[in-house]
């Protein structure tokens, strides 16, 4: 047996999703292993949730197993290796019914099943052309997140050393390391866009590279000289999408004998000219408008804007619409070095954590649900909210609403300080909760920035807890849920005794 814990986790997951022959695709994002399945009925959801390394499961366009940041990047290659090793030419086994029905709705498993059912219903409504397009946008930008995080933390370290006056010879090196990726992010966006929409990735990257080429400063468009980087990620996205269309047209109409010469030439030339004499200027104007709007919104109406953004983010996640924000975050980071939106949106996770703790204390006899909350809370504090959303608050209903109230309060707190002139953001997208602290960057010094963000989290925790504790349950809900679905002799003898939340 392998001593590698990541391989052991992958080996434990594989038979529970139907084995190698049931897997059609494998990918991962920041926290989730995403797999395509031939036969969904071969998956044992209950056994998957019971694995110590699994924080939750989400059934969407792909089957998603929440492993958490860091762990998922280590488990996925091992999972891919096991799938390749285990594939056979034989057809996958016939479907079999799940042997573990969940007749009792008030256990943690029952709530998880209810959350999965809600997710499945939402999935059907999410399969619209617009939402499918948003998912494709996410597939373009999500692979960039690890580099954004790493470079963001390095930039923060360089800023801290500058403020402290330490190691002045090292600071320029850190600045070069942190800025190198961001200066070329348009190229990566172009590469991923072409890959996602069916083109040749390197041709998409080649067209997008025009945007960051210093020589564009010699070109006039719309009566103005272009600037290297003008249009940023939006320009790269548009240029690569155009390149994909030109390439597909060429593949259809260019004779095969000329394809190797003509297709790549036209794929770079035509979108390249359109980019230089149109897209860079238009995308630059759009990027500037996005930055001005986001900063102006928080500068003039920060409290209200923070309340709305923090309160609505959990429903956006549930609807899949949060993916539309990824290009906005990336554009803001490309423009100013940080996104002012993410710390406010992170307050939704704080409200969720506070709500989950309130559920824990309101249901002292439901040991099953309390065990789920205890296991999911550490991930929740680090910004991984799916286990709490789909395993606790969403299937319960009212606690999901009160969690949003906590997020709104935390968002309003952070927005208020933006309105007062203490503006800050995150140098990368992806983490939230406590994991966002190393990525914070502001105009008023790191101490004030950290204090405001920590204050927002605290407000989100407290309001989410209070709203859920006092308004998250009806008397009937408490009567139905505050029971031990699987009592032991000790539990029967001491029904009011509950384990401490540690």
Buried (B, 14 or more C-beta within 10 A) or exposed (E): EEEEEBBBBBBBBBBBBBBBBBBEEBBBBBBBBBBEBEBBEBBBBBBBBEBEBBBBBBBBBBBBBBBBBEBBBBBBBBBBEBBEEBEEEEEBEEEEEEEEEBEEBBBBBBBBBBBBEBBEEBBEEBEEEEBEEBBEBBBBBBBBBBBBBBBBBBBBBBBBBBEEEEEEEEBEEBBEBBBEBBEBBBBBBBBBBBBBBEBBBEBBBBBBBBBBEEEBEEBEBEEEEBEBBBBBBBBBBBBBBBBBBBBBBBBEEBEEEEEEEBBBEBBBEBBBEBBBBBBBBBBBBBBBEBBEEBBEBBBEBBBBBBBBBBBBBBBBBBBBBBBBBBBBBBBBBBBBBBBBBBBBBBBBBBBBBBBBBBBBBBBBBBBBBBBBBBBBBEBBBBBBBBBBBBBBBBBBBBBBBBBBBBBBBBBBBBBBBBBEEBBBBBBBBBBBBBBBBBBBBBEBEBEBBBBBBEBBBBBBBBBBBBBBBEBBBEEEBEEEBBBBBEEEEEBEEEEEEBEEEE
